Amino acid sequence: MIPLSRNEKDLILGCCFGLTRTKQTIQVMTLLTHNEQAAAFHARIQAALAPLETICPEPCPAELAECTVRLLCATAEGVRAVARVRTADFSFHELEDPRQYPGEFEAYDTGEAAVMELLPEGTD
C-alpha cells in the first residue's frame, strides 16, 4: 500500500478542523472511502479531537480582541513602512529613460499589500 502523501494528510487534517472547501471535502471523503490508511489517519485525528467537543465555547474577552486588532494594525503598518522604503530606494535620476525598465517602476499599492499579508488564503 502506498503511504499517504503530505498533501493528503494536510487535506484530511484540514477537513477534521473544518477548514476545507466543498471540493476539497469531497476529495477527502473519496480518499477515506478508497484508502484504508487515510481512514485510519482520519480516525486517529477524530479520536484526538473528540474530548474538545465537551468544552463549552466562551466569548473572546474584549481585552484579547483589542490586543489582537492592535497587533494586526501594527503588523500592517510595518508592511506599509517596508514597502515605502523599498519604493523610495528607486531613483529615476540615473536612468536615461525609465521605460527601459517597465517592471521596476510600476505602481505599488502598499495598503493592498498589507491586507494581502494579513488575510489567509481564500478569504476575501
N, C-alpha and C positions, 0 to 999 in steps of 0.2 A: 504494500500500500504506500502511495506517495505521501510524504509528510505535508502538513498544511503550510502554505507559504505565509510569509509575514503579512502580506496584503489580506489574505483570507482570515487570518487571526484578528487583524485590525478591524475588518468588516464585522466579524462575529462580536467582538468586544463592543464596537460602536452600536451594534444592534441591541445588545444587552443593556446599554445605557440609554437607548432611545435616541441616538444621535445620527441614525441613518435616514436617508431619503427613501421614498417608496421603492424606487428602482433597486437601491442597494439592499433594502429589506427583502425584496423578492429574491435577489441573488443569494442572500444568506439562507433564506428558507429552502431554496433549491439545494444549496450546498449541504444543509443539515439533513435533508431527505436522502441525498445520494452518497454521503460520506460519513462513515462511522466515526472517524477521527474528529471531524467537525462537530458532530453531535455530542461526542464525549467532552470536547473542549467547551462547548456551549453549556452543557450540563454542569461542569465544574464551576464555570463563572456564575451561573444562576444559583448554584448552591452557596457560593461565597456571598452573593448579594442578598440572598433570602432574609438573613437577620436584619438587614437595613429596612425592610418593609414594616417592621414593628415600631420603628421610630416615628413619632409624630412630627411633621414639619412645623417649624416655628418661623414666625416672621423675622425678616432680617432686621437687626437693630439699626435704628436711624444713624447712629454714630458710624457703624460699619459701612452703610451705604454712602454716607457723606465722605468718608475717608477714601472709599473706592473711587468715587467720582473725582475727588481732588487728585488722586494718583493718576487716573486716566487723563485728566486735563493737563497735568504736569508732563506726562509722557508725550501727549500730543504736541504740547508747546516745545518740548525738546526736539521732536522730529522736525517741527517747523523751523526751529533755530538752526539745526544742522542743514536743512535744505537751503535756508537763506545764505548760510556761509558758503555752501557749495556753489550756489549760483553767483555769489558775489566774487568768487575767485576767477571767474571768466572775465577777460578783458578784450575789448574789440580794438584797442589801440595797436596791438601788434599784428593785426590781420590787415591784409590789403583789401580783401573782400570777404565779409562774413558768410556770404553764400557759398564759399568754398567748403564749409563745414556745416551743412544744414542740420545734422542731428545734434550737434553740440550746443546749439543756441535756441532750441525750441522752448516754447513757454512751458513752465512747470508750475502746477498748482499745488503749493505746499499744504494748503488746507485739506485738499482731497487726499494727498499722500498720507497725512497724519491720520485721517479717518480710516483709510485703507489698512494702515498698520494695526489699528485697534480692532477692527471688525474681523471676526472669524470668517473663514472661507464659507461662502454660500449664504451669508446674511446680508441683506440689503435693505 
